């Protein structure tokens, strides 16, 4: 198994676990959609404010854009687990 395929598998598993955890916590909130929206906003703000010292501006911009896409997808779906 290549390092690239292992990293992809790790990334997919982490994303699904985060989606599940956020879904569970959001469903415990009084307003699940508001919770997701608030958490998403805070995380996106953190990405913008996080210092990436020693990283080329182009690379930093690409990393921030990718992180924002991942967070947006993780917090977009209210019910990531399908009922059997």
Backbone torsions as a table, in degrees:
resi	resn	phi	psi	omega
1	UNK	NA	133.6	-177.7
2	UNK	-79.4	158.5	177.8
3	UNK	-61.6	-37.6	-179.7
4	UNK	-64.5	-43.0	-179.9
5	UNK	-70.0	-34.7	175.9
6	UNK	-64.4	-43.7	179.6
7	UNK	-64.4	-40.0	177.7
8	UNK	-62.8	-43.0	177.4
9	UNK	-61.8	-41.4	177.3
10	UNK	-62.7	-45.8	-179.7
11	UNK	-62.1	-43.5	179.4
12	UNK	-63.7	-46.6	179.9
13	UNK	-61.4	-44.6	178.5
14	UNK	-60.8	-43.9	179.9
15	UNK	-62.5	-44.1	179.5
16	UNK	-65.5	-39.3	178.5
17	UNK	-65.9	-41.4	177.9
18	UNK	-65.2	-41.2	177.2
19	UNK	-58.4	-44.1	-179.4
20	UNK	-64.9	-46.8	-179.9
21	UNK	-62.0	-45.8	178.9
22	UNK	-64.4	-35.9	177.7
23	UNK	-64.0	-44.6	179.7
24	UNK	-62.9	-48.7	-178.9
25	UNK	-65.1	-41.7	-179.8
26	UNK	-62.2	-39.4	-179.2
27	UNK	-67.3	-20.0	176.4
28	UNK	-82.7	-15.3	-179.3
29	UNK	-77.6	156.8	177.5
30	UNK	-62.0	-36.5	-179.5
31	UNK	-131.2	90.2	-175.2
32	UNK	-55.4	-42.2	-178.6
33	UNK	-67.1	-38.6	177.7
34	UNK	-64.8	-41.4	177.7
35	UNK	-58.1	-50.3	179.9
36	UNK	-59.0	-43.9	-179.3
37	UNK	-62.9	-44.8	179.7
38	UNK	-64.6	-44.6	179.4
39	UNK	-63.7	-43.6	179.3
40	UNK	-59.1	-46.7	179.7
41	UNK	-59.6	-46.4	-179.1
42	UNK	-62.3	-42.8	-179.7
43	UNK	-66.8	-41.0	178.5
44	UNK	-64.8	-37.3	175.8
45	UNK	-64.3	-40.3	177.8
46	UNK	-61.5	-40.0	178.8
47	UNK	-60.9	-44.9	179.9
48	UNK	-63.6	-35.8	-175.2
49	UNK	-87.4	-16.3	-175.2
50	UNK	-67.8	127.9	179.5
51	UNK	-78.1	130.9	176.4
52	UNK	-117.1	66.8	-176.8
53	UNK	-60.8	139.1	175.6
54	UNK	77.9	5.1	179.7
55	UNK	-108.4	135.7	-179.8
56	UNK	-57.1	141.0	-178.3
57	UNK	-53.9	-38.0	178.7
58	UNK	-64.8	-45.5	178.7
59	UNK	-64.2	-42.5	178.7
60	UNK	-61.4	-42.3	179.1
61	UNK	-63.5	-42.3	178.4
62	UNK	-65.8	-40.5	179.3
63	UNK	-64.1	-42.6	178.6
64	UNK	-63.8	-43.6	179.8
65	UNK	-61.9	-42.5	179.0
66	UNK	-65.1	-44.9	178.6
67	UNK	-60.0	-40.8	179.0
68	UNK	-64.6	-40.0	177.8
69	UNK	-62.6	-43.8	-178.6
70	UNK	-65.1	-47.0	179.5
71	UNK	-62.5	-42.2	178.8
72	UNK	-61.4	-39.7	-179.9
73	UNK	-73.0	-36.0	179.7
74	UNK	-66.0	-38.8	-176.1
75	UNK	-95.4	4.4	-177.4
76	UNK	-80.8	-36.0	-172.0
77	UNK	-96.1	122.9	179.1
78	UNK	-70.4	-28.2	-176.6
79	UNK	-136.3	82.0	-177.1
80	UNK	-73.5	-19.4	-178.6
81	UNK	-95.8	123.3	179.8
82	UNK	-79.8	140.1	175.7
83	UNK	-70.9	139.8	179.9
84	UNK	-83.8	NA	NA
